[in-house]
């Protein structure tokens, strides 16, 4: 197995855990704001969730590509 794919798997798993921990905390506490460390976990989890699949599969997931093209680049949501 290539090291790039292994690193992608690890980053994806860490990103999912970093996303699940604040979600669980907010579920049991009733609310989750960005003023504490758990609320900021959502923002931190985006980095490994975006980088991990790119390293693992060799490309960014198609749903993310369409969103970036449609919202940020203001290109139509048609096929690539």
Secondary structure, 3 states (H helix, E strand, C coil): CCHHHHHHHHHHHHHHHHHHHHHHHHHHHCCCCCCCHHHHHHHHHHHHHHHHHHHHHCCCCHHHHHHHHHHHCCCCCCCC
